[in-house]
């Protein structure tokens, strides 16, 4: 069976934790930052766990992660 290719977009956006959870960054942190509060922007810097409805798709795109 041939090797599987990793999805180029997914490898830039997702990482796997030691326990097998999919880690992602928050959205809405790139522009139009004036109207967002400092507290909100600070929270968006943190990473979070991907929702369970998307985990299977992401893991399929990252076969060797």
Predicted model as a PDB file, atoms N, CA, C, CB and O in Angstrom, pLDDT in the B-factor column:
MODEL        1                                                                  
ATOM      1  N   UNK A   1       0.846  -1.186   0.000  1.00 88.00           N  
ATOM      2  CA  UNK A   1       0.000   0.000   0.000  1.00 88.00           C  
ATOM      3  C   UNK A   1       0.890   1.248   0.000  1.00 88.00           C  
ATOM      4  CB  UNK A   1      -0.962  -0.001   1.230  1.00 88.00           C  
ATOM      5  O   UNK A   1       1.863   1.316   0.751  1.00 88.00           O  
ATOM      6  N   UNK A   2       0.558   2.235  -0.841  1.00 94.00           N  
ATOM      7  CA  UNK A   2       1.412   3.425  -0.919  1.00 94.00           C  
ATOM      8  C   UNK A   2       1.287   4.305   0.310  1.00 94.00           C  
ATOM      9  CB  UNK A   2       1.074   4.231  -2.153  1.00 94.00           C  
ATOM     10  O   UNK A   2       0.329   4.214   1.078  1.00 94.00           O  
ATOM     11  N   UNK A   3       2.286   5.160   0.468  1.00 95.00           N  
ATOM     12  CA  UNK A   3       2.255   6.106   1.569  1.00 95.00           C  
ATOM     13  C   UNK A   3       1.155   7.124   1.339  1.00 95.00           C  
ATOM     14  CB  UNK A   3       3.613   6.804   1.730  1.00 95.00           C  
ATOM     15  O   UNK A   3       0.847   7.465   0.197  1.00 95.00           O  
ATOM     16  N   UNK A   4       0.559   7.611   2.422  1.00 96.00           N  
ATOM     17  CA  UNK A   4      -0.492   8.619   2.327  1.00 96.00           C  
ATOM     18  C   UNK A   4       0.124  10.003   2.396  1.00 96.00           C  
ATOM     19  CB  UNK A   4      -1.540   8.434   3.445  1.00 96.00           C  
ATOM     20  O   UNK A   4       1.111  10.218   3.099  1.00 96.00           O  
ATOM     21  N   UNK A   5      -0.462  10.941   1.664  1.00 97.00           N  
ATOM     22  CA  UNK A   5       0.028  12.315   1.707  1.00 97.00           C  
ATOM     23  C   UNK A   5      -0.672  13.084   2.816  1.00 97.00           C  
ATOM     24  CB  UNK A   5      -0.184  13.014   0.353  1.00 97.00           C  
ATOM     25  O   UNK A   5      -1.877  12.945   3.022  1.00 97.00           O  
ATOM     26  N   UNK A   6       0.093  13.890   3.520  1.00 97.00           N  
ATOM     27  CA  UNK A   6      -0.452  14.763   4.544  1.00 97.00           C  
ATOM     28  C   UNK A   6      -1.049  15.987   3.867  1.00 97.00           C  
ATOM     29  CB  UNK A   6       0.636  15.168   5.577  1.00 97.00           C  
ATOM     30  O   UNK A   6      -0.465  16.519   2.924  1.00 97.00           O  
ATOM     31  N   UNK A   7      -2.209  16.440   4.339  1.00 97.00           N  
ATOM     32  CA  UNK A   7      -2.864  17.630   3.801  1.00 97.00           C  
ATOM     33  C   UNK A   7      -2.059  18.861   4.192  1.00 97.00           C  
ATOM     34  CB  UNK A   7      -4.330  17.742   4.312  1.00 97.00           C  
ATOM     35  O   UNK A   7      -1.872  19.128   5.379  1.00 97.00           O  
ATOM     36  N   UNK A   8      -1.576  19.622   3.192  1.00 97.00           N  
ATOM     37  CA  UNK A   8      -0.679  20.743   3.449  1.00 97.00           C  
ATOM     38  C   UNK A   8      -1.310  21.824   4.319  1.00 97.00           C  
ATOM     39  CB  UNK A   8      -0.235  21.344   2.148  1.00 97.00           C  
ATOM     40  O   UNK A   8      -0.643  22.402   5.176  1.00 97.00           O  
ATOM     41  N   UNK A   9      -2.592  22.097   4.101  1.00 97.00           N  
ATOM     42  CA  UNK A   9      -3.269  23.115   4.902  1.00 97.00           C  
ATOM     43  C   UNK A   9      -3.471  22.663   6.333  1.00 97.00           C  
ATOM     44  CB  UNK A   9      -4.604  23.466   4.284  1.00 97.00           C  
ATOM     45  O   UNK A   9      -3.363  23.460   7.265  1.00 97.00           O  
ATOM     46  N   UNK A  10      -3.763  21.398   6.505  1.00 98.00           N  
ATOM     47  CA  UNK A  10      -4.019  20.868   7.845  1.00 98.00           C  
ATOM     48  C   UNK A  10      -2.754  20.825   8.691  1.00 98.00           C  
ATOM     49  CB  UNK A  10      -4.620  19.478   7.752  1.00 98.00           C  
ATOM     50  O   UNK A  10      -2.806  21.086   9.893  1.00 98.00           O  
ATOM     51  N   UNK A  11      -1.623  20.499   8.082  1.00 97.00           N  
ATOM     52  CA  UNK A  11      -0.390  20.400   8.862  1.00 97.00           C  
ATOM     53  C   UNK A  11       0.060  21.754   9.378  1.00 97.00           C  
ATOM     54  CB  UNK A  11       0.711  19.778   8.028  1.00 97.00           C  
ATOM     55  O   UNK A  11       0.799  21.826  10.360  1.00 97.00           O  
ATOM     56  N   UNK A  12      -0.378  22.841   8.723  1.00 97.00           N  
ATOM     57  CA  UNK A  12      -0.046  24.185   9.186  1.00 97.00           C  
ATOM     58  C   UNK A  12      -0.984  24.652  10.296  1.00 97.00           C  
ATOM     59  CB  UNK A  12      -0.093  25.163   8.023  1.00 97.00           C  
ATOM     60  O   UNK A  12      -0.628  25.540  11.071  1.00 97.00           O  
ATOM     61  N   UNK A  13      -2.173  24.067  10.380  1.00 97.00           N  
ATOM     62  CA  UNK A  13      -3.196  24.567  11.291  1.00 97.00           C  
ATOM     63  C   UNK A  13      -3.420  23.722  12.537  1.00 97.00           C  
ATOM     64  CB  UNK A  13      -4.465  24.683  10.567  1.00 97.00           C  
ATOM     65  O   UNK A  13      -3.903  24.232  13.548  1.00 97.00           O  
ATOM     66  N   UNK A  14      -3.079  22.442  12.479  1.00 98.00           N  
ATOM     67  CA  UNK A  14      -3.389  21.541  13.585  1.00 98.00           C  
ATOM     68  C   UNK A  14      -2.151  20.844  14.098  1.00 98.00           C  
ATOM     69  CB  UNK A  14      -4.414  20.514  13.161  1.00 98.00           C  
ATOM     70  O   UNK A  14      -1.202  20.596  13.355  1.00 98.00           O  
ATOM     71  N   UNK A  15      -2.176  20.526  15.404  1.00 97.00           N  
ATOM     72  CA  UNK A  15      -1.129  19.716  16.016  1.00 97.00           C  
ATOM     73  C   UNK A  15      -1.805  18.700  16.913  1.00 97.00           C  
ATOM     74  CB  UNK A  15      -0.108  20.593  16.816  1.00 97.00           C  
ATOM     75  O   UNK A  15      -2.912  18.919  17.406  1.00 97.00           O  
ATOM     76  N   UNK A  16      -1.115  17.578  17.119  1.00 97.00           N  
ATOM     77  CA  UNK A  16      -1.650  16.546  17.995  1.00 97.00           C  
ATOM     78  C   UNK A  16      -1.014  16.687  19.374  1.00 97.00           C  
ATOM     79  CB  UNK A  16      -1.395  15.129  17.408  1.00 97.00           C  
ATOM     80  O   UNK A  16       0.186  16.935  19.492  1.00 97.00           O  
ATOM     81  N   UNK A  17      -1.826  16.529  20.410  1.00 96.00           N  
ATOM     82  CA  UNK A  17      -1.293  16.557  21.767  1.00 96.00           C  
ATOM     83  C   UNK A  17      -0.756  15.171  22.112  1.00 96.00           C  
ATOM     84  CB  UNK A  17      -2.383  17.005  22.791  1.00 96.00           C  
ATOM     85  O   UNK A  17      -0.939  14.219  21.354  1.00 96.00           O  
ATOM     86  N   UNK A  18      -0.097  15.070  23.255  1.00 96.00           N  
ATOM     87  CA  UNK A  18       0.457  13.777  23.679  1.00 96.00           C  
ATOM     88  C   UNK A  18      -0.643  12.738  23.874  1.00 96.00           C  
ATOM     89  CB  UNK A  18       1.255  13.940  24.979  1.00 96.00           C  
ATOM     90  O   UNK A  18      -0.418  11.545  23.668  1.00 96.00           O  
ATOM     91  N   UNK A  19      -1.828  13.191  24.269  1.00 95.00           N  
ATOM     92  CA  UNK A  19      -2.935  12.267  24.528  1.00 95.00           C  
ATOM     93  C   UNK A  19      -3.781  11.991  23.295  1.00 95.00           C  
ATOM     94  CB  UNK A  19      -3.812  12.816  25.620  1.00 95.00           C  
ATOM     95  O   UNK A  19      -4.793  11.295  23.386  1.00 95.00           O  
ATOM     96  N   UNK A  20      -3.381  12.529  22.132  1.00 95.00           N  
ATOM     97  CA  UNK A  20      -4.110  12.257  20.904  1.00 95.00           C  
ATOM     98  C   UNK A  20      -5.202  13.246  20.581  1.00 95.00           C  
ATOM     99  CB  UNK A  20      -4.694  10.923  20.974  1.00 95.00           C  
ATOM    100  O   UNK A  20      -5.980  13.021  19.655  1.00 95.00           O  
ATOM    101  N   UNK A  21      -5.282  14.347  21.327  1.00 97.00           N  
ATOM    102  CA  UNK A  21      -6.282  15.371  21.025  1.00 97.00           C  
ATOM    103  C   UNK A  21      -5.739  16.283  19.936  1.00 97.00           C  
ATOM    104  CB  UNK A  21      -6.653  16.190  22.297  1.00 97.00           C  
ATOM    105  O   UNK A  21      -4.527  16.436  19.785  1.00 97.00           O  
ATOM    106  N   UNK A  22      -6.650  16.887  19.179  1.00 98.00           N  
ATOM    107  CA  UNK A  22      -6.253  17.781  18.089  1.00 98.00           C  
ATOM    108  C   UNK A  22      -6.297  19.218  18.602  1.00 98.00           C  
ATOM    109  CB  UNK A  22      -7.184  17.603  16.838  1.00 98.00           C  
ATOM    110  O   UNK A  22      -7.332  19.688  19.074  1.00 98.00           O  
ATOM    111  N   UNK A  23      -5.162  19.909  18.506  1.00 98.00           N  
ATOM    112  CA  UNK A  23      -5.022  21.271  19.005  1.00 98.00           C  
ATOM    113  C   UNK A  23      -5.103  22.240  17.835  1.00 98.00           C  
ATOM    114  CB  UNK A  23      -3.688  21.449  19.778  1.00 98.00           C  
ATOM    115  O   UNK A  23      -4.547  21.983  16.767  1.00 98.00           O  
ATOM    116  N   UNK A  24      -5.799  23.355  18.040  1.00 98.00           N  
ATOM    117  CA  UNK A  24      -5.913  24.375  17.000  1.00 98.00           C  
ATOM    118  C   UNK A  24      -5.833  25.762  17.623  1.00 98.00           C  
ATOM    119  CB  UNK A  24      -7.231  24.210  16.211  1.00 98.00           C  
ATOM    120  O   UNK A  24      -5.980  25.922  18.835  1.00 98.00           O  
ATOM    121  N   UNK A  25      -5.599  26.765  16.773  1.00 98.00           N  
ATOM    122  CA  UNK A  25      -5.587  28.162  17.211  1.00 98.00           C  
ATOM    123  C   UNK A  25      -6.990  28.735  17.041  1.00 98.00           C  
ATOM    124  CB  UNK A  25      -4.537  29.003  16.405  1.00 98.00           C  
ATOM    125  O   UNK A  25      -7.802  28.199  16.288  1.00 98.00           O  
ATOM    126  N   UNK A  26      -7.263  29.823  17.745  1.00 97.00           N  
ATOM    127  CA  UNK A  26      -8.542  30.504  17.597  1.00 97.00           C  
ATOM    128  C   UNK A  26      -8.545  31.336  16.317  1.00 97.00           C  
ATOM    129  CB  UNK A  26      -8.831  31.395  18.824  1.00 97.00           C  
ATOM    130  O   UNK A  26      -7.495  31.761  15.836  1.00 97.00           O  
ATOM    131  N   UNK A  27      -9.734  31.561  15.778  1.00 96.00           N  
ATOM    132  CA  UNK A  27      -9.908  32.432  14.622  1.00 96.00           C  
ATOM    133  C   UNK A  27     -10.148  33.866  15.105  1.00 96.00           C  
ATOM    134  CB  UNK A  27     -11.089  31.940  13.727  1.00 96.00           C  
ATOM    135  O   UNK A  27     -10.189  34.119  16.309  1.00 96.00           O  
ATOM    136  N   UNK A  28     -10.305  34.790  14.174  1.00 96.00           N  
ATOM    137  CA  UNK A  28     -10.648  36.199  14.444  1.00 96.00           C  
ATOM    138  C   UNK A  28      -9.554  36.975  15.142  1.00 96.00           C  
ATOM    139  CB  UNK A  28     -11.885  36.268  15.273  1.00 96.00           C  
ATOM    140  O   UNK A  28      -9.851  37.871  15.932  1.00 96.00           O  
ATOM    141  N   UNK A  29      -8.295  36.660  14.874  1.00 96.00           N  
ATOM    142  CA  UNK A  29      -7.196  37.362  15.524  1.00 96.00           C  
ATOM    143  C   UNK A  29      -6.304  38.086  14.516  1.00 96.00           C  
ATOM    144  CB  UNK A  29      -6.367  36.386  16.341  1.00 96.00           C  
ATOM    145  O   UNK A  29      -5.249  38.596  14.893  1.00 96.00           O  
ATOM    146  N   UNK A  30      -6.701  38.142  13.241  1.00 95.00           N  
ATOM    147  CA  UNK A  30      -5.807  38.679  12.223  1.00 95.00           C  
ATOM    148  C   UNK A  30      -6.050  40.138  11.874  1.00 95.00           C  
ATOM    149  CB  UNK A  30      -5.924  37.870  10.998  1.00 95.00           C  
ATOM    150  O   UNK A  30      -5.092  40.867  11.615  1.00 95.00           O  
ATOM    151  N   UNK A  31      -7.293  40.584  11.859  1.00 96.00           N  
ATOM    152  CA  UNK A  31      -7.563  41.977  11.499  1.00 96.00           C  
ATOM    153  C   UNK A  31      -8.860  42.438  12.152  1.00 96.00           C  
ATOM    154  CB  UNK A  31      -7.641  42.145   9.960  1.00 96.00           C  
ATOM    155  O   UNK A  31      -9.561  41.650  12.787  1.00 96.00           O  
ATOM    156  N   UNK A  32      -9.173  43.718  11.990  1.00 96.00           N  
ATOM    157  CA  UNK A  32     -10.305  44.374  12.659  1.00 96.00           C  
ATOM    158  C   UNK A  32     -10.208  44.155  14.172  1.00 96.00           C  
ATOM    159  CB  UNK A  32     -11.665  43.830  12.113  1.00 96.00           C  
ATOM    160  O   UNK A  32     -11.138  43.657  14.806  1.00 96.00           O  
ATOM    161  N   UNK A  33      -9.065  44.536  14.726  1.00 97.00           N  
ATOM    162  CA  UNK A  33      -8.819  44.284  16.144  1.00 97.00           C  
ATOM    163  C   UNK A  33      -9.209  45.459  17.033  1.00 97.00           C  
ATOM    164  CB  UNK A  33      -7.366  43.956  16.359  1.00 97.00           C  
ATOM    165  O   UNK A  33      -9.220  45.318  18.256  1.00 97.00           O  
ATOM    166  N   UNK A  34      -9.531  46.617  16.452  1.00 97.00           N  
ATOM    167  CA  UNK A  34      -9.878  47.787  17.255  1.00 97.00           C  
ATOM    168  C   UNK A  34     -11.130  47.584  18.093  1.00 97.00           C  
ATOM    169  CB  UNK A  34     -10.065  48.978  16.362  1.00 97.00           C  
ATOM    170  O   UNK A  34     -11.177  47.995  19.253  1.00 97.00           O  
ATOM    171  N   UNK A  35     -12.133  46.958  17.518  1.00 97.00           N  
ATOM    172  CA  UNK A  35     -13.405  46.815  18.216  1.00 97.00           C  
ATOM    173  C   UNK A  35     -13.404  45.662  19.222  1.00 97.00           C  
ATOM    174  CB  UNK A  35     -14.515  46.611  17.214  1.00 97.00           C  
ATOM    175  O   UNK A  35     -14.322  45.546  20.034  1.00 97.00           O  
ATOM    176  N   UNK A  36     -12.384  44.816  19.171  1.00 97.00           N  
ATOM    177  CA  UNK A  36     -12.296  43.699  20.109  1.00 97.00           C  
ATOM    178  C   UNK A  36     -11.591  44.147  21.379  1.00 97.00           C  
ATOM    179  CB  UNK A  36     -11.555  42.503  19.473  1.00 97.00           C  
ATOM    180  O   UNK A  36     -10.605  44.882  21.333  1.00 97.00           O  
ATOM    181  N   UNK A  37     -12.104  43.700  22.500  1.00 98.00           N  
ATOM    182  CA  UNK A  37     -11.513  44.098  23.784  1.00 98.00           C  
ATOM    183  C   UNK A  37     -10.164  43.404  23.975  1.00 98.00           C  
ATOM    184  CB  UNK A  37     -12.470  43.754  24.962  1.00 98.00           C  
ATOM    185  O   UNK A  37      -9.877  42.374  23.366  1.00 98.00           O  
ATOM    186  N   UNK A  38      -9.349  44.006  24.839  1.00 98.00           N  
ATOM    187  CA  UNK A  38      -8.042  43.430  25.138  1.00 98.00           C  
ATOM    188  C   UNK A  38      -8.196  42.041  25.728  1.00 98.00           C  
ATOM    189  CB  UNK A  38      -7.261  44.330  26.099  1.00 98.00           C  
ATOM    190  O   UNK A  38      -7.426  41.136  25.408  1.00 98.00           O  
ATOM    191  N   UNK A  39      -9.177  41.873  26.580  1.00 98.00           N  
ATOM    192  CA  UNK A  39      -9.428  40.576  27.212  1.00 98.00           C  
ATOM    193  C   UNK A  39      -9.771  39.518  26.161  1.00 98.00           C  
ATOM    194  CB  UNK A  39     -10.569  40.692  28.243  1.00 98.00           C  
ATOM    195  O   UNK A  39      -9.309  38.379  26.230  1.00 98.00           O  
ATOM    196  N   UNK A  40     -10.589  39.918  25.191  1.00 97.00           N  
ATOM    197  CA  UNK A  40     -10.991  38.984  24.137  1.00 97.00           C  
ATOM    198  C   UNK A  40      -9.792  38.596  23.264  1.00 97.00           C  
ATOM    199  CB  UNK A  40     -12.103  39.604  23.268  1.00 97.00           C  
ATOM    200  O   UNK A  40      -9.621  37.425  22.926  1.00 97.00           O  
ATOM    201  N   UNK A  41      -8.967  39.579  22.901  1.00 97.00           N  
ATOM    202  CA  UNK A  41      -7.794  39.302  22.071  1.00 97.00           C  
ATOM    203  C   UNK A  41      -6.787  38.429  22.805  1.00 97.00           C  
ATOM    204  CB  UNK A  41      -7.132  40.605  21.637  1.00 97.00           C  
ATOM    205  O   UNK A  41      -6.140  37.574  22.199  1.00 97.00           O  
ATOM    206  N   UNK A  42      -6.658  38.642  24.086  1.00 98.00           N  
ATOM    207  CA  UNK A  42      -5.743  37.839  24.904  1.00 98.00           C  
ATOM    208  C   UNK A  42      -6.214  36.386  24.939  1.00 98.00           C  
ATOM    209  CB  UNK A  42      -5.645  38.412  26.344  1.00 98.00           C  
ATOM    210  O   UNK A  42      -5.401  35.462  24.902  1.00 98.00           O  
ATOM    211  N   UNK A  43      -7.518  36.191  25.010  1.00 97.00           N  
ATOM    212  CA  UNK A  43      -8.069  34.840  25.004  1.00 97.00           C  
ATOM    213  C   UNK A  43      -7.896  34.134  23.669  1.00 97.00           C  
ATOM    214  CB  UNK A  43      -9.523  34.882  25.360  1.00 97.00           C  
ATOM    215  O   UNK A  43      -7.739  32.914  23.612  1.00 97.00           O  
ATOM    216  N   UNK A  44      -7.927  34.918  22.595  1.00 97.00           N  
ATOM    217  CA  UNK A  44      -7.782  34.336  21.263  1.00 97.00           C  
ATOM    218  C   UNK A  44      -6.363  33.862  20.977  1.00 97.00           C  
ATOM    219  CB  UNK A  44      -8.196  35.338  20.218  1.00 97.00           C  
ATOM    220  O   UNK A  44      -6.149  33.083  20.049  1.00 97.00           O  
ATOM    221  N   UNK A  45      -5.378  34.330  21.773  1.00 97.00           N  
ATOM    222  CA  UNK A  45      -3.995  33.875  21.594  1.00 97.00           C  
ATOM    223  C   UNK A  45      -3.826  32.410  21.988  1.00 97.00           C  
ATOM    224  CB  UNK A  45      -3.044  34.745  22.414  1.00 97.00           C  
ATOM    225  O   UNK A  45      -2.968  31.710  21.451  1.00 97.00           O  
ATOM    226  N   UNK A  46      -4.639  31.960  22.918  1.00 97.00           N  
ATOM    227  CA  UNK A  46      -4.497  30.607  23.462  1.00 97.00           C  
ATOM    228  C   UNK A  46      -4.943  29.571  22.432  1.00 97.00           C  
ATOM    229  CB  UNK A  46      -5.315  30.455  24.766  1.00 97.00           C  
ATOM    230  O   UNK A  46      -5.772  29.853  21.568  1.00 97.00           O  
ATOM    231  N   UNK A  47      -4.383  28.374  22.539  1.00 97.00           N  
ATOM    232  CA  UNK A  47      -4.844  27.268  21.698  1.00 97.00           C  
ATOM    233  C   UNK A  47      -6.016  26.585  22.382  1.00 97.00           C  
ATOM    234  CB  UNK A  47      -3.696  26.251  21.422  1.00 97.00           C  
ATOM    235  O   UNK A  47      -6.262  26.783  23.572  1.00 97.00           O  
ATOM    236  N   UNK A  48      -6.728  25.784  21.618  1.00 98.00           N  
ATOM    237  CA  UNK A  48      -7.867  25.066  22.158  1.00 98.00           C  
ATOM    238  C   UNK A  48      -7.972  23.703  21.488  1.00 98.00           C  
ATOM    239  CB  UNK A  48      -9.168  25.872  21.966  1.00 98.00           C  
ATOM    240  O   UNK A  48      -7.288  23.433  20.501  1.00 98.00           O  
ATOM    241  N   UNK A  49      -8.820  22.859  22.024  1.00 98.00           N  
ATOM    242  CA  UNK A  49      -9.023  21.520  21.478  1.00 98.00           C  
ATOM    243  C   UNK A  49     -10.098  21.598  20.398  1.00 98.00           C  
ATOM    244  CB  UNK A  49      -9.425  20.503  22.599  1.00 98.00           C  
ATOM    245  O   UNK A  49     -11.115  22.270  20.570  1.00 98.00           O  
ATOM    246  N   UNK A  50      -9.867  20.909  19.291  1.00 97.00           N  
ATOM    247  CA  UNK A  50     -10.823  20.879  18.194  1.00 97.00           C  
ATOM    248  C   UNK A  50     -12.092  20.151  18.627  1.00 97.00           C  
ATOM    249  CB  UNK A  50     -10.208  20.202  16.954  1.00 97.00           C  
ATOM    250  O   UNK A  50     -12.036  19.196  19.401  1.00 97.00           O  
ATOM    251  N   UNK A  51     -13.227  20.607  18.125  1.00 97.00           N  
ATOM    252  CA  UNK A  51     -14.506  20.005  18.454  1.00 97.00           C  
ATOM    253  C   UNK A  51     -14.556  18.552  17.994  1.00 97.00           C  
ATOM    254  CB  UNK A  51     -15.647  20.801  17.822  1.00 97.00           C  
ATOM    255  O   UNK A  51     -13.993  18.199  16.957  1.00 97.00           O  
ATOM    256  N   UNK A  52     -15.225  17.726  18.765  1.00 96.00           N  
ATOM    257  CA  UNK A  52     -15.244  16.286  18.492  1.00 96.00           C  
ATOM    258  C   UNK A  52     -15.879  15.933  17.144  1.00 96.00           C  
ATOM    259  CB  UNK A  52     -15.987  15.574  19.594  1.00 96.00           C  
ATOM    260  O   UNK A  52     -15.620  14.858  16.603  1.00 96.00           O  
ATOM    261  N   UNK A  53     -16.709  16.831  16.598  1.00 97.00           N  
ATOM    262  CA  UNK A  53     -17.334  16.560  15.302  1.00 97.00           C  
ATOM    263  C   UNK A  53     -16.334  16.651  14.154  1.00 97.00           C  
ATOM    264  CB  UNK A  53     -18.480  17.529  15.060  1.00 97.00           C  
ATOM    265  O   UNK A  53     -16.578  16.098  13.082  1.00 97.00           O  
ATOM    266  N   UNK A  54     -15.204  17.345  14.364  1.00 97.00           N  
ATOM    267  CA  UNK A  54     -14.213  17.514  13.305  1.00 97.00           C  
ATOM    268  C   UNK A  54     -12.958  16.678  13.495  1.00 97.00           C  
ATOM    269  CB  UNK A  54     -13.831  18.946  13.209  1.00 97.00           C  
ATOM    270  O   UNK A  54     -12.110  16.630  12.604  1.00 97.00           O  
ATOM    271  N   UNK A  55     -12.826  16.023  14.630  1.00 97.00           N  
ATOM    272  CA  UNK A  55     -11.585  15.313  14.959  1.00 97.00           C  
ATOM    273  C   UNK A  55     -11.281  14.213  13.951  1.00 97.00           C  
ATOM    274  CB  UNK A  55     -11.674  14.718  16.362  1.00 97.00           C  
ATOM    275  O   UNK A  55     -10.131  14.072  13.535  1.00 97.00           O  
ATOM    276  N   UNK A  56     -12.264  13.440  13.551  1.00 97.00           N  
ATOM    277  CA  UNK A  56     -12.027  12.328  12.630  1.00 97.00           C  
ATOM    278  C   UNK A  56     -11.520  12.828  11.282  1.00 97.00           C  
ATOM    279  CB  UNK A  56     -13.308  11.512  12.437  1.00 97.00           C  
ATOM    280  O   UNK A  56     -10.633  12.215  10.688  1.00 97.00           O  
ATOM    281  N   UNK A  57     -12.075  13.937  10.797  1.00 97.00           N  
ATOM    282  CA  UNK A  57     -11.654  14.486   9.506  1.00 97.00           C  
ATOM    283  C   UNK A  57     -10.228  14.996   9.578  1.00 97.00           C  
ATOM    284  CB  UNK A  57     -12.593  15.613   9.065  1.00 97.00           C  
ATOM    285  O   UNK A  57      -9.444  14.789   8.652  1.00 97.00           O  
ATOM    286  N   UNK A  58      -9.886  15.668  10.682  1.00 97.00           N  
ATOM    287  CA  UNK A  58      -8.541  16.226  10.833  1.00 97.00           C  
ATOM    288  C   UNK A  58      -7.525  15.100  10.935  1.00 97.00           C  
ATOM    289  CB  UNK A  58      -8.459  17.142  12.075  1.00 97.00           C  
ATOM    290  O   UNK A  58      -6.461  15.174  10.321  1.00 97.00           O  
ATOM    291  N   UNK A  59      -7.831  14.067  11.694  1.00 97.00           N  
ATOM    292  CA  UNK A  59      -6.906  12.936  11.842  1.00 97.00           C  
ATOM    293  C   UNK A  59      -6.684  12.216  10.515  1.00 97.00           C  
ATOM    294  CB  UNK A  59      -7.439  11.948  12.885  1.00 97.00           C  
ATOM    295  O   UNK A  59      -5.605  11.676  10.268  1.00 97.00           O  
ATOM    296  N   UNK A  60      -7.707  12.209   9.663  1.00 97.00           N  
ATOM    297  CA  UNK A  60      -7.563  11.600   8.347  1.00 97.00           C  
ATOM    298  C   UNK A  60      -6.617  12.433   7.472  1.00 97.00           C  
ATOM    299  CB  UNK A  60      -8.941  11.456   7.666  1.00 97.00           C  
ATOM    300  O   UNK A  60      -5.886  11.886   6.646  1.00 97.00           O  
ATOM    301  N   UNK A  61      -6.638  13.752   7.659  1.00 97.00           N  
ATOM    302  CA  UNK A  61      -5.767  14.623   6.876  1.00 97.00           C  
ATOM    303  C   UNK A  61      -4.334  14.598   7.393  1.00 97.00           C  
ATOM    304  CB  UNK A  61      -6.299  16.047   6.892  1.00 97.00           C  
ATOM    305  O   UNK A  61      -3.408  14.967   6.670  1.00 97.00           O  
ATOM    306  N   UNK A  62      -4.140  14.164   8.644  1.00 97.00           N  
ATOM    307  CA  UNK A  62      -2.802  14.078   9.244  1.00 97.00           C  
ATOM    308  C   UNK A  62      -2.509  12.623   9.591  1.00 97.00           C  
ATOM    309  CB  UNK A  62      -2.692  14.983  10.517  1.00 97.00           C  
ATOM    310  O   UNK A  62      -2.507  12.272  10.771  1.00 97.00           O  
ATOM    311  N   UNK A  63      -2.263  11.767   8.603  1.00 96.00           N  
ATOM    312  CA  UNK A  63      -2.145  10.338   8.868  1.00 96.00           C  
ATOM    313  C   UNK A  63      -0.954   9.944   9.734  1.00 96.00           C  
ATOM    314  CB  UNK A  63      -2.060   9.616   7.585  1.00 96.00           C  
ATOM    315  O   UNK A  63      -1.008   8.911  10.402  1.00 96.00           O  
ATOM    316  N   UNK A  64       0.124  10.735   9.745  1.00 94.00           N  
ATOM    317  CA  UNK A  64       1.318  10.346  10.486  1.00 94.00           C  
ATOM    318  C   UNK A  64       1.573  11.211  11.718  1.00 94.00           C  
ATOM    319  CB  UNK A  64       2.512  10.403   9.582  1.00 94.00           C  
ATOM    320  O   UNK A  64       2.660  11.167  12.295  1.00 94.00           O  
ATOM    321  N   UNK A  65       0.581  11.991  12.120  1.00 89.00           N  
ATOM    322  CA  UNK A  65       0.743  12.857  13.290  1.00 89.00           C  
ATOM    323  C   UNK A  65       0.534  12.078  14.578  1.00 89.00           C  
ATOM    324  CB  UNK A  65      -0.232  14.034  13.227  1.00 89.00           C  
ATOM    325  O   UNK A  65       0.631  12.646  15.666  1.00 89.00           O  
TER     326      UNK A  65                                                      
ENDMDL                                                                          
END                                                                             
